[in-house]
């Protein structure tokens, strides 16, 4: 599978490239105010696909490929260090923090399975079609921050986006994994640059070896048609000493570069600039990975969640005093009762608050005055009618089981026990057992078979 199919040459609706599948995620650095404006533009431009599960982009193959490339680069660069060869400053960042990168790759695989990505709202905008909206947002945030993670900037970015288009609860919880996914992607692209320069340097060393082995009267070895910047820098470094043949080589190198519209000075300057920027971006990406991992996302997500802000209006004042797990249970109930859009989840949350307000106004101390009564309590059935919720077949089956759990539990044990006793009696009859013994066989097999049936039912629960 090509990397271009997974990440493509993305274009935003305004025609500004989100970056190709090769270069680092690096764009114009935006201030917080301009980042907010960018978020509002994106919110107005992004069109959601009608069916989020139709032709989604598969990000896991790209993640596996990134892990493979990063591991191979680490092994190659570690070998260079063991041999005493110099490595680029960006490569030192990779070598010193590779254990962190591998850990975060495993965390993304664990916390962002394909089925979770499948349920997230997808974009329908041309080159972005099939990509999760929050994934595209994370790429845009990383790109305009040079991979620097700042929770305050992210909060402002997400808040500004939701002023135009609310995000779902699932999208908000996907942010940590999406940021890690994009940072790992950036690390892979920066590593590609490191290895490209390393390959150019190796090619220059091989060429210089052939040059030194060539007789003074023989023509110079053929230079590459398009020497890479890494090749040029290394070859210039190797030709610092003076000599007639060295001068001839430099003239030939300059002539070859002029044919490509460049020069030795430009190539050296471009390579040094790329290494300097690569070092900064590599350091930012690795530092951001660590910060994303240590951030308290429970508080951060509650801070930007529009649904949370609505539920905090609970007329009974109980919701705000609950612990995180209890509040999250209410948010999940809203998510379950809504269509998979941010707007739908907001409407359900607002309806829960309004239902509680109306009930509380009729009689004080009425449990219906608390939003929990409508979301997970006794008023749930009526509330489902209010929000036009139609449970799926799987949930209807579960509800039927819970309503009749005792009957189904005892009935299942009785059925399996009777089936086992019938089997035992049938087997005994087939083996020629006398009819007088059959009742005793059934009686003695009843206890062990009932225990076996109970164990089977418990395992199937």
C-alpha positions, 0 to 999 in steps of 0.5 A: 500500500502506498503512503500516498494512498493513505496520506495523499497530497492533501489540499484544504478547501482554500487550496492550501496544501496540507503537505505531501506524503514526504515532507515534514508537517511544517507550515506557517507558524500562526499566533493563537489568534490566527490559529483560531481564525484558521480553525473557524475557516476549517469548520466552515469548509469541512463537509462531513460524509453522509456515512462515516463508515463508507470508504474510510481511510485506513491509518493503521497500515501507515502507522505500521510502515512508520514504525518499521521505517523508524526502527530501521533508521534507529538501527542504522544510525546506532550502527554509525555511532558504534563505528564512531561516525558522526550523526546529524543533531536530529539523529541524536534526538531520535537515538536518545528517545527511540524508546519513547517513540516505540512506547507511543506507537504501541499506545496509539495502536491500543487506544485508537483501534480501527473500529474506533476510527471507523465510527468517527465523523469523516470528511467528504472534501475531495482529497480528504474524503474518508479521513476522520475530521479530527485527524485532519484537524490534528494535522493542521494544528501540528503543521501550523505549530511546527510540532510544538504541543501547547494545551492552551493553544490546542484548547483555543483552536478546538474552542474556535472550531466548535463555535462553527461546528461542534465536535462529538464526544468521541472526537474529543476523546480521540485528540490525544491519539490523533496528536500522537499519530500525527507526531509519529508521522512527522517523525517518520518524515523527518527521519526520511530526511535524515536518511536521505542526507546519510545516503547522500554522504555515503554516496559521496564517500564512495565517489571520493574513494573512486576519485582517489583510486583514479590515475592522475591522467585518467578522466574523473569518475562520473558524477551523479546527474543530480547530486543531492545536497547531502552528497554535495556537502560531504564531497565538499568536506572531503575536498578541502585539501588543495591539489590540481585534481581537487580543483578539477573535481570542484569545477566539475561539481559546480558545472553539474549543479549549474545544469540543475539550476543550483550551485555548490554554495546553494546546495550547502546552504540548503542542506545546512538549513534543512538540518537546522530545521530538522533538528528543531522539528525533531526536538519539538515532535519528541518533546510534544509526544512526551507532553501529550502523554503526561497531560490530564486529558480528563480535565482538558476534554471536559473544558472544551466539551460543549456537551459538558457545558450544557450538562453543568446546567443541571437544575438540581445542581447535582451533576457538577458535584459528581466525580468524573466517572459518574459525569462520564456515564451521563455523557455516554448516555447522551452520546448513545441517545444521539445521532453521531454528530456534535449538533445532535449530541448538543440537542439531546443534552439541552433536552435533558436539561429542559426536561429536568427543569420542567419536572423540577418546576412542578414539584420540589425534591422530585427526582425528575428534576435531575438530568440523571433521571432522564438520561439513565434513570426511571424517566429514560423510556419517556426521554427516548420518545422525546428525542426520537431515539430508536435502539438498535436490534442488539440493544433491544435484545439486551433490554429484553434479556435484562427485563426477564433476566431471572426467567431466562437465567433459570429457564436456560439452566433448566433447558440445558439440564433437561437436554443433558438428562435426555442425552444421558437417558438416550445413550443408556437406552442405546447401550441396552440398559434395562427400563427399570434403571432409566429413572435412576440414571436420570436421577443420578445424572441430574445433579452433575448435569445441572451444575454443568448447565449452570457453569455454561450459562455463567460463561455465556453471560 
